[in-house]
C-alpha cells in the first residue's frame, strides 16, 4: 500500500464550500432597493440612519437600539439579563432583511446565514419552509456563555431542521464583538483534504495494529474498477479476473434521478473493459470515491452501479448473492453517509449550497466591517438528529439526516465491511471491526464514545458467544433492517442475503447447549427460512409490527415475496416479543421454503409451516378515532375481541397489532398506541365513534407462546390452511407479562398449516 498524496490541489481545488461570512460578505447577500413597509410599521420608533460605509463593528454598535434583536443583547451592553427580558424573539426573513439594510450588523450576519444555509436534508432543497418565521433563542449561562441559535418556527415544536448556529472563526479572532457569537474552539473539518488526512491516519493505524480485514483477500469480486492517473488525469476502466489484491468498496444512495448512461449494461460492457469509462459521465459521488481510493493508496474500487450488469437479471442475481464476500473481503468501505444521491458528492458541508428558492442579490451595498474577522453559520448537526423523539439505537443513527442510513441495501454493507470511513456532515468518522469508533471532532473516540453498547453488532461475529447471543443479534438485525426503505420490494430478502450468510454454518444441526460459549461462526441456527432460522422456532414466528403497519408485499408488488408467517411478507418495521421469558405453547411439526434460485439466503417462491396448537375464533373491528391532544387528527383504529371462557362474553384480550392495513381502511394512519382504549370501560375521553366488523373472512387466534397469539384467517378453499394477518402480544398498558392461557381453556390442540 502506497502512502497517501500530500498535495491535494489538483483534485480538491475545484470544489467550493461556502460558509464563511465576513461583514462585507453577509451584506452582499442583501441587495438594494426593496421596500419593507410592513417591517417598518412594526418597528419601535423611527429607524436610525444606516451605519456609514466602513464603520468598524464594536461591542457598542454591532446592533441598533430599536432593532428587533435588541432585547437579546443585554450581555453585550454589560448588563445582566433580568427576568422580565425575553430570552428569544420571533422574526421573519423580511424583518431580518429590513433591519440589516438600515444598518444592524447583527441582523445582517443572521440574515446572511439564514439565507445561505441549505436545508439539512438536500432532498428537501426544492422546498421553502412552510412558515418563514424563525425563533432566535438564547440559553443564558450555558457552557459559560449564552447559547444563541436560529430555529425554524412553525405551528408546533417539531422542528425538522437542526439549529443554525453562528460563531466567530477562531482562525481570525480571539474575541467577539457580540456576546451571542462565541469564538469557536474546535478546528474546522469541512474541507475534503482534512477528511482525507483523518482517513489516512486511521487506515495506517488500523493496518498496523488490527486484524480487521485480510491484507490479501481470498475471494475477489467478479469485476472491479481499475484506477490510474495518466498525465494528471484520472482514468477508470472495468476489469475482471483480477488476481487477489486489496480493494475498496463504495456504499451510496443512488437517488431518485440517477444520471442516465452511468450504469454498466450489456451494451457498454465490452467498451468499458477495453476503452474505459468516461470521466465526464460519472456523478460527483463516484468521482470523489475514485479520488479517495487513489489518494489512500489503492488502485481498485467496487461500485455496484458500475461493476454489476444492471440490465442482466442473471448477472444481478449472481452478483447480489455474492455481497457477503464483496464487502467482508474489502480493505476499506467508503460510506457516503450524508449524501442523498450520487450527484451530491461524498464531502457534504452543512452550508454547501444556496437554497434554490432564494433570489440571488444583484447589487452589493457597502457594509460595516469588523476588521478581518469572519462569522460562520452552520447547522448544529454534529452527533445530533434533527427529528425529536428519535433515539440513538444503532451506529447509523449517529449521522444526522441519515440519507444513507435509510436504505436497506446499505445496512448489510455497513455491517459486513471490516473498515468503514463515514463521510458525514462537516466531518468524517472511522469505524472498524476491532471496535474502534472515532470522529474528527473528538466527541467519539476509543476512550469515550456513547455508542459502545452497539459495538457488539460489529464485533460479535468475530467473538465467542452463546446460541442465545447469536439469536439476539439476528433479531436485532431484522429490527434495524426493517426500519429502512427499499425501492423494489422484491429485494426484501436479497438485500439481507449477504448479512444472513454471516450467520450460516456448515452444520444445520442446532446447538443443544444453549449456554455454552463457542466461536460465533461455529454455532448453528439451523436452516434459513425466508428470514427466520429453524433453530429459533417457534420464537421466530413471534414477531410483530410495533408502529404503523405497512403493506402486504406480495399483493403490492404483484410478485410472491415471502410466506405470511415471515416478517419479510410485510413492509413495516418489525420486532420480537422477547421482553419476557419465552414460553412456547405450539409445536412445530414441519416448516419449509421453496427457493426462487440457487441462493439459500435469497428470494423464495413459496413456504409453509405446520403447527400443532390451540385455535380460538376472534372478531375484528375497525373504526375512526379522534384524538384531541393530537390537534383533532383522526386515525383508523383496529379492535380485536375473543370469547372469555369465564363469562361467555366477547372481550379484548389485549391490543391487536395488524401486520398490514386491510383494504377496508383508507386512512393513512392506523393507531397502535393507547391500549387504554381497547377495554371499552367508558373512562377514556378518546373514543372510537363506531366500530365496523371486518367480515371479509373468519379470524382466529393461534397460540404460539403463552404471551403471544398469531391472528390468522383462511388462505383459500382448503380446510385447515391459513395466512397470518396480525398478532396479539405483550401488554402495552402495564408492560408486564401476559398469559393468554385462560382464553384457550377447554380448547384442544389441532394441526394448522400457515402459508
N, C-alpha and C positions, 0 to 999 in steps of 0.2 A: 504494500500500500504506500503510495507516494504521499508527500506532505502537501497540505492544502496551499493554495496560492496565497500570497500575501498582498498582491496588487489586485484589487477588485474593481478598479475603474472601468475596464472595458465592458464588464457585464452590468454593473450597477449604476453607471453614470446616467443612463437614460431613464431611470425610474425616479419619479418625483413624489414626495410625500409631504403635502402642505401641512402646516400645523403651527408654525412659529409666527406670532403676530406682534410686531413692534407697534408702537402707537401710529406710525405712518401707515403700516400695513393694514391695521384694522379700519382706519379711516378710508382706505382705498376701497373697502367693500361697501361704502355707504351711498355714493352717488350724490347728485345735487339736484335742486330744483323741485323736489316733491313737496307737496303741501300736506301737513298733518294737522288739520284744523281740529279734529276730534281730540287729539292728544293735547293740543294747546288749551282747549276748553276745560279739560280735566286737571290741568296743572295748577299748582298753587301760585297765584300771582303771575306777574309778567315774566316771561323767560328772560334771563340776563343775556347780555351780548356774548357772542361766541368768543372763546379764548383766541387771542391773536395768534396767527401762524407762528410756529416755532417756539411757543412758550414752554418752558421746561415744566414737567409734571413733578409736583411735590406732594408730601402728605397733606398740605393745606389746600391745594387747589385741584386735586385729582377728581373731585366730584363737585356738583353745583348745589348750593344750599337748598334750593327749591326743587331739586330733581326728585324723581320717583325713587331713586336709590338712596337718597339722603338718610332715611331712618336706619339704614344698615351700618352707617359709618360712625357710630358713637365712639368706638375704639380708636378710629383713625384720628379723631379730634382730641384724644387724650382723656375723654370722659368715659366712665363705666356705664354700661347699659343698665337702665332701670327696668323694673317690672312692667312699667307702662309702655315701654318702647317695643315695637314689633320686632320679632326675630325673623320675619320673612315678609316679602312683598310679592304681589302677583302683577305681572306686566304682560303686555302683548309685544309682538315683534315691532309694531308701529310705535309703541311707547319708547322702546329702546332706540329705535332709529331716530325718532324726533329729538330726544334729549342728547343723543350723540351728535346730531347735526348742529345743535345750538351750543355745543362746547363741552359736554360732560365726557371727560376722558374715560371714566369708569364704564359708563353706558356704551361708549364706543368700543371698548375692549369686549364687553359682554355681547353686544350685538354682533361684532365680527366673529366671535367664537360660536354663537348660536347659528349664524347663517352658514358658516363654513363647515361645521361638523356634520358628517353624514349620519344617517340612521345607523344604529348599532348593528342592524341586520341589513346587509347590502341587498337582500331580496326585496326590501321594502323601500328602496331608494326612489321608486316612482311615486310614492305616496307622501303627501304632505300630512303633518299631524292633524288629527281630527279637530283639535282645538288649538288655535295659535296662541295659547296662553302659556306662560312659564312661571313657575314658582321659584323665587330666589330666597332660599332658606339659609340661615346662619345658626350653626350649633355652637354656642359660646363655650369657651374653655375646653374644647375637645383637643387632646394632644397638645396642650399648652398654647393653642391658637384657635381663633374662630375657624370653623369649617364651613366654607362657602361653596355652594354648587347651584346649578340650574337644573330644574326638573320639569319635564313636560307636565302640564296641568290640565286634566280633563274632568270628567264628571265623577270620577272615583279615584281611589288611591292606587289602582293597579296600573302603575307606570311601566309601559312596555319598553322604555328606553332607560338605560342607566343614567346616573347623574353626569352632567357635564361639569367638570372641574377645571378651575383656572389657577395657574401658578406662574411664578416668575422663574425664568430659566436661570438655573444656578451657574451655568457657564458664563452668563453675562452680568450677574448681580449677586451681591451678598445680602441685600436688603430689599424691601418692597415699599413703595410709597403708600400702599393700601394694606391695612391690617387683614383684609379679607383675602388678599392674594399672597399665599405663602411662597417662600423660596423652596423650590423642590430640592430635596436632598438626595433623591435616588438618581442614578445615572440613566441616561436615555438609552433605550434598547430598540428603538423603532427601525433603525437602518438595517438593511439586509446584511451588510458586511459584519455588523456586530452579532447578528444571529448566526452567521456562518462561523465566526470565530468561536462562539459558545459551543456550536455543534462539534467543531474540530477538536476542541479541548476535551469534551466528554467522550467523543468517539475514541480518541487516543487513550484516554484513561481506562475506558471500558475494555478495549482490546488488550491492554497490558495487564489488567487486574481481574477481569471476569471471564468466565467461560460461557457467556450468553449465547453466542452464535458460533457455529463452526467456521474456522478460518477458510477451509475449503469444503463447500457443500458437496454431499454425495449425490444429491438429486438436483438437476438443473431444469429450469423452465424450458418448454419447447422452443420458445422464441425469446429473444432479448433485443434491446436497442443498444447498438454499439455506438459509443460517443467518442468523437475525435475533434481536435482543434487543428484546423488547417488554415495557415496564414491568418491566425487570429479570429477565425470564424468557426462556429460550431457546425459539425456535420453529424447527422443521425441516420443510421442505417439499420434495417431489420436483419438479424442474423439468427441462424438455427444450428443445431448440432454443435453446441458450444461445449468445449472442454470445461471441467469443473473449475470455477473461479468465483471470487466474491462478487456479488451484485447487489443493487439497491432496488427497492420497490417503492411505488407511489400509491398512497391512499388518498382519494379525492372525490369530491362531488362532481358528477357530470354536469348537473344543472339542466333546467328545462329547455334552454336554447343552445344545445351543444353545436359548435360550428360544423357546418356541412363540409364533408370531404376529409375530415380528420381521421376517422376510423379506418382500420385496415379491413379490406374486403377481398373477396375472391378476385375481383377485377384488378386491384392495385397491388396485390401481394407480391407478384414477381418483380414489379418495378421497385418496390420498397426494399427488396433484397438486393437488387443489382445497382440501382441508382441512388437509393436512399430516400429519405422523407424531406420534403421541402420545409425549411425553417419557417417560411412565411405562413404556412397553414397551421402551425402549432399554436394553440391558445397559450395565454401567459402562464398558467399554472404548469403546463408541460415544459415550457422554456425554463422557468425557474427550477423545475426538478432536474432538467438536464444540466443546467449550470451548477446547481448544488452538488449533484452526483460527481461531476468532473472536479469541482473545487475540493471535494472531500477525498479525492484520490482514487475514485472508482471510474471504470470505463464501460460498465454495462448497467442498464436500467430496465426495469419491467413496468410497463403501464398497460392496464387491461385493454383500453380502447385501441392500442397500437399493436399489442402482442397476441390478441385473440382475434380470429377472423369473425367479424361481427355479423356478417350475413350468411354464415355457415352454421346451421343448427348442430351438425355433427361435431365441428371443431369447438363450438361453445360448450356443448355437453361434455366433451372430453376434457377441455381446459378447466371448466368450473369444478370438475371433480378432483382437480389437482391443486386447488387453492391451498390446502394444508401444506403441501410441500413448497409451493412458491413462496409463501410468507414465512413459514417457520425456518426455512433454509437461507433466507436473505441475510446479508450482513447488516443491513440497516433499512428501516422503512421511513420514508419522508411522509409526514401526515399534514396535508393542507387543512388543518383543523378548523380554521376560521374562514375558509373560503367557500361560499355557497355554490360556486360554479367554476368551470375551467377558465373563464375569462378574467376572474378577479386577481389571480396570481396567488402565490403562497405567502407573500410578505404583506400582511394586512395591518396597516396602522389604524388607529381609532379616528384619524382625520385624513383619510386617504383621498377623498374626492368631494366635489361640490354636490349639493342637493340639486337634482335635475329641475325641481320646481323653483329654484332660486333664480331671480333675474340678475344677471351679472351687471355690475355698475359700468357706466360708460364714462363717467367723469371722476376724477380723484381730487377732492378738496384738500387744501393744505391742512394738516392736522397738528395737534400738540404732540410733543415728543417727551420722552423721559430718557434722555441720554441714548445709549445704545441698548438699553435693557429690553429683553424680549419677554412677552407674555404668551404663554402657551395655553391652549384649550384642548382638552381631550376627554373622551368618555371614561368614566371610572369603572372599567370593566376587568381590570386585572384581578384574577381569582374571585370573580363575582358572577352572579347570574342576575340578569335584569328582571326576570319574571319572579314576582314574590311567591312564596309558598312552595317553591320547588327546592327540595332538599338535595344536598350532595349525596348521591347514592353510589356513585362509582366514578372512576377517574375521568371518563369522558365528560361528565357534568361540570368539570372544572373549567371548561373552555367557553364560558360566557354565552355567546349567542348560539353555539353548537350547531352550525350547519352540517359539519361532517358527522357529528355525534348523533344526528337524527336519522342517519342512513343505515339500514340493516346490513347491507353488504360490507360496510366499513367496520362493523362491530367485530367480526371474526378476524379481520385484518389486524386490528389493534391488539387483539388478544393473542394471535398467533406469532406475530413478529417479535423477535427476541430483543431488538433495539428499536426504539421509536423516537423520532425527533418531531415533536409537535410544533408547528408554526402557528402560533396563536396571535391574538391582537396585541401588538406592541412588544411581544417578547416570544422567546422560544422556550420549550420545556423538554427535558430529557427524561426518558422512561425506559429502563431496561429490565430484563427478567431476573437480574440479580437483586431487584427490589429498590434500586436507586431511582428516586424521583426528585428532580431538581429543576428549578426555573431560574431565569436570568435575574429576576428581581430579588431572589433570595428568600422569599416567603416560604418556599418549599425547598427543602434540602434533605440530605441523608440524616441530618441531626434533628430537623424539625419540619415535618410536614403532616398536616392533619388528616391525610388520607391513607395513612399506613394500614388502617383497618381493611382497606380494599386491596392491598398488595397481594393477598393470598390468591386472588383471581389469576394473577400472572405467575406467581411463584409455586403454587401448589402442584401443577403438573411436573415440576422438577423435584418434588419432595416425597418423603414418606407420609402416608396418611391412612385413614381407615376407610372402609367402604362407605360409611355414612358421610364422611368428609367429601368424597368424590360425588356422591348423590346430591349433597347440598350444593356443591359447586355447579352441577348441571342445572338444578332448579333455579339457582341464582342467575345462571347464564341465560336461561329461557326468559326469565323476568326482564333482564336488561335488553335482550334481543327483541322481544315483542313490543318494547316501547318505541321501536324505530319504524321508519317508513320504507315501503318498497314501491317502486314504480310499477312493477309487474308482480301480481300476487302469485303467479305460478312459480316465483322464486322463493316462496315461503320456506321450503325445506332446502333447496340448493344453496341459498345464501348462508346457511348454517352448516353445510356439509363439511367444510374444511375444519371447523371447530369440533364437530362431532367426531371426526377421525382422531382427534387428540384423546378422546375417551375410549377409543377402541382398543381391544387387546386380542392377541391371537386366540386365546381361550374364550369360549362362550359360556363356560361353566361359572355360575355366580359364586362368589365367596361365601363360605359357610360361617366363618368367624367374623362377625360384624365389627368387633372392636380391635382386631389385630391390625397393627400398622405394617404396611408394605409399600414398596415403590408405587407411585400413582399409576404408572403405565403397566403394572402387573395386576392390578385389581380389576376383575371383570365385572361389568354391569350387565352381562348377558347380551342379548340380541337387540339391535337398534330397530325400533318400530315406529316410523313416522314421528320422530322427535321424542319418543319415550323408550326407556330401557326396560327389558323384560325382568331384570333382577330387582327393579324398583316397584313392581306391581304388588298390590293394587294402588299403592300410593301415587304412582304415576298418573292414574286416572283422576286424582282428586285435585285437579286444577280448577281455577275459577277466574272470571273476568272481574277484577275489583273496581274498575272505573266504568266509563261509558262503553257499553257493548258496541262491537263493530259489525261486521258483515259475515255472512256465511260465504266463504270464498269460492267454493265450487259453483254456487249459483251466481256469484258476482262476476267471475271470470269466464264462465261457460265451459270450464275445463275442470276435471277432477283434481283436487289439491291434496286432500287428506281425509281419512275417516272421521266421523263426527266426534269420536271419543279422543281424538288427538287435538292438542292446543293449536296445531297448525291448520285446523279447519276453519278458524275464525281470524278476523283481523285485529281483534282487541288485544291490549296488553293483558298478560295472564300471570297468575301467581299460584302458589300451592298452599293447601290447608295444613301447614306444618307447625302452627303456633302451639299446638297441644300434643302430648304423646299420641302417636298414631296407633289406633286400634282397628285393624281390618274387620269387616263384617261380611265380606264377599269372598268367594273362592274363584280364582281364575282357572278355568278349565282349558282354555285354548286362546291363543292370540296370534295373529299373523297379518302380514302385509305383502302386497304384490308390488314389486319394484317396477318402475317405469323404464329403467335402464340398468346398466352394469354397476352403477354407484350404489353401494349398500346404504349410504347415508344421504342419498339424493331423493328425487321425486318418486312418488308412489302412484299407482293407478287403482288401488283397492286395499281394503283392510277390514278385519272384523275381530271382535273379542267376544268370547263366550264365557259367561259367568254363572255361578250358582249363588243366588242372592234373594233377599226378600223384596217384594214389589207391592206398592200400595197405590190406589188411584188418587189423583190430585185434580184440583180445579185451579185454572189460571185465569186471571182477570187483568184488564188494563184500563187506564183512565188518565185524565189530565189533572195536574195538581198545581195550585198556585202557591208560591212561597213568598209571603210578604217581605221577609227580610232580604230577599234577593231581587228587590226592585219590582216585585209583582210578576216576575217571569213565570211562565208556565212550562211544566215539564211533563213528559209522559212517565207514567208510573206503572210497574207491573207488580201484581199481588198474587200470592200463592196460598192455597188452603188445603189442608188434609183433614181426614176424619179422625177426631180424637177418640181412641177406643174407650176412654174412661167416661166420656159423656155422650158419645154417639153424634156429637155436633162437629161441623166443619170449623176449623180454626187455623190460624197461621202458626206453623212450627218455627219459622224464622224467616229472615229476609231472603227473597228469591233473587238470584243473580243470573240474568239471562246471558247466554253465550253471545247472542246477537239479537238485534232488534227485529221482531217479526214484521211481516209486510203490513199488518193492520196498524202499526204505529207509524205515523207520518212525522211526528215531532223529531227535531234534531237531537233532543236531549232525552235520555232515558234515565230516570232517577235511580240511584243506588243508595245515596246517603239518607240518613234519618230513619233508622229502624224503629223509632218510637211510633211511626205512623202505621205500622203493619198490624198492630194488635186490635185496632177497632175499638178502643176504650173511650173514645169521645173526648179525651182530655187534651188533645193537641189542637193548636189553632190552625195547623196546616192540614187540611183535609182533602181527600180526593172527591171531586164533585160527583162523579158517577162511575161505578165500576162496570165494565162490559166484559162478559166472559169470552175467552178465546175458545171458539167452537170449531176450529179447523181440524182438530184431532182429539183423541183421548190422551191425557197426560198421566204419567206415572212417576213415582219416586222409587229409585233403585238405591238401596242402602249399600254403599261401597265401604264405608267405615262407620264407626259408632257416631262420629261427629261430621259425617259428610254424606249427602244424598245427591245422586245424579238424577236430573229430571230428563225423562225420555218420552218419546211418542212413537207410534208405529211408523216404520220406514216405508211401508208399502202393503201389499196384499198378503204377504207371507206371515203366518201367525208366529209370534214369538221373536220377530225381528224388529229392532227399534233403532232410532237415531237419537243422539243426545241433543238437547236444546238449552240446558242451563244447569244450575246447581244450587244447593242449599247447604251452607256450611257453618262456619264459625259465628258465634253470637256476637253481632256487632254492637249490641246495646251494652252488655256487661263485659265484653272482651273476655268472657270466661269460656269454660269447656261446655260444649253442647253434647247432649246424649239423646239421639233420635230413637233409642230403643223402644220407648213407650208407644211411639207412633206405629211400630211394626209388631206390637203384641198380638199373638194369636195367628200371625201370618207365617205360612210355611215357605221355605226357600224354593225357588224354581229356577230352571235353566233359561237364561235370557241371552240373546245374541244382539250385540250393538254394532252397527256398521258405520 
